[in-house]
Amino acid sequence: MFAEKDDGLAMKPPMGWRSWNAFYANINEGLMRKQIEALTVPRGDNGRPAAVGTSLAQLGYRSFGIDEGYEGCGLGVNGTVHLADGTPTVDQKRFPNLPQLVKYGHAKGLSMGFYLNGCGCNEKEERAINYAGDVRAAVGMGFDEVKIDSCGAQKNLTLYDALLRASGRRLIVENCHQGKDWGQLDSGNPEQMGEGWCPYHLFRTSGDIVNLWDRVMSNLLSVLPFLADRPGGRGPTSRPGCWAYPDMLEVGRMPEHNAAESRSHFSAWAVVSAPLVLGFDLHNEEQMAVAWPFISRREVIAINQAWVRGAPSPSGRLLKQWKTRNLPTLLIRSEGLRDYRSPIQCAAWVREGFCFNEGRTLGPEFMHKFCAKSCGLCPAGEKFRGWAYEHGRLSRNGECIDLDGQLAGGHSGFNVMRTRPCLPHRAGSQQWNFANLTQGGRIVNNGQAAEMAVCLRVFKGWVWGEEAIVYAGPCDDGPSPPTRLRKKTASKEPSYTWTLRDGTLRNAQFGCVAVESQWGPPSTIWAKPLPGASVALLAINGADLPQTATLDFAELGLGGYARAGSAHSDAWLVRDVWASSELGLKSSLVVTLPPHDCVLLVLRKEGRAMTHSHDAAHSRSRIGLSESHSLTVRAGESATLS
């Protein structure tokens, strides 16, 4: 049995900035000073520096995190990052005076964060003296916080906690072990070592975030196991001093529907009480101007910082999730296929060409029965069938593979591809050269200049939960996917080699193309209790098509948030937060949500509706009201279109 954390640190979800998503390991002392200045300079309503205004630090973003890139990789014992006494080395060319940088941040009113057990140096041997040296360095240089990553050998978070306690100085600790236990004790999620175990103040629940809608929503859903109330009335695992953290914010730099996705992203992190950690270049005024309307909204920040002890699910909870029709997406599938002979035998027979050509001993009938997977047959199902190559177009049921259906890749470099209706005026983007259909070859877009040739390819990696996606990329073996995104495979077949047989389109390395009409993150509805018998209600449209949703407050189970004896038991005073609009007393609401957009409401049972004049300048009308074609969401039922 472990005592609940009682050191008084991180009693609200931390807010701040960290260097990794903006710069990766390409950081230095001068660059960090500029970011400190940008975090503390006053800004006007447009987010630009002003003589009179509000800084990000004044809004609450006071944590400043130096991430990977300061280390002196290879300068320690036997080419490690640690000296013989366990002290972590610092790259003096990049950071000539790290303690002085910490003092500079303190002078600006910031809480300064360090980084340990990093990925760049990637030490392999766990040594007790290195734990002690890490803590001694963090404390000695005056840091207030520390992020402990999962790549190095020092993963024992209980030991780090014990050493920090013994130092006499408490630091806010981030467990960056990505929601994993890493096969060893004292390294993973809260309660891994017993009831109440949480020797850190915030803990990653997912892998790294990427500025793609699918990944942002996947990271959001990773907090779900930690929002439920624990037995014995102890509240949720994610709580003051131990916050579930689905990684940094990508607000303001989403490549597809930036405004809508940023609004949903920021709202979601607020409603699940996640730490609000910015990750873009604060000195880039163009990026700041895009992000400012979202990250400066005081009312949304207040929702994030609220925590009503004793209320049901005080850190937020998911009320409903569902999937509906989406734009058709190209994916690779191989479900249901297997070989009934040994892989070595099947591979040898495939090389002999027996899958589709009669041989002296074997033929297609035998191979399709006993070596279906090795032959690259496509699974049964309509979503794999119907492909044709005619007049330079690859089409299926009136939909064409279209270069303009390739979604922007963000800083991952990759994203899914949508089909588009086959239309004459889209001749260039829908024209593909596919000369060797049955024997295998490249599919090259004819609308590009020769030196910019683009081919259909396949990428598989953790960004999409190990899904294999079709995308348009270079017609050669480079550039390679970033190492941190790559999925290793034993196959040597290029990912741009394709065959088209019997109406099925197959990639030589990964499998068959399926057109999925409901692929992508689900739509969701969330709630979080607020002070004064109020509740925040968030509905997010996960799809690439508009949805109209009926929010029936009683059927969503919101009555449990109301005070006993409140008048109008099913009705609430409703405020649309992003629109800065008071909607009056309602028991339900019908809202039309554009692709990837949201509505964030505050519902109150009593007292007058509050106004927020400071936020009113940011409001915009983007949620329409409708009485027809609604998506009715009822507790305990699947969502249905009506």
NORHUFEN-V323158 format. One line per field, one symbol per residue. psi: psi as a letter, one per 40 degrees, with the letter a starting at -180 (. if undefined). A space follows every 50 residues. Layout:
psi = ???
This chain:
psi = hiiihfeeifeihihaiiddddebegiidddddddddddeiiiadeeiii dhahidddeegehhhhaheeigheeahfeaehideehhihhdddgdgddd dddddddeeihhhihifidddfidhhhdddddddddddddeeieihhhie daegehddddddddddeehhihhhhfefeiefeiifebiiedeihehgfi dihheiaiiifiddddddddeeedeedihiiefeaidhiheghhhfiiif hefhecgddddddddddddddefihghifihdehddddddddddeehddd ddddeihhheihgeeiihdiiiiahiihihihifieiiheiidddddddd defedeihaddiiddddddefdddefiiiiideeieiihhfeihihfehi hhdeehiieaedeiiihiiiihidefddeehhhgdgddehaihhheeiid efhhihihhhiedffeihihihaifaeiiiiideeihiieiehieehiih hfeihhhdddaihihhefiiiiiihiihiiiffihhhhhhheieiiihhh ghdddefedeeiiheiigdeiihhhhddefhheahieihhhhhiheiihh ihhidiiihiigddeddeiihehiiieifihhhiheiiiih.
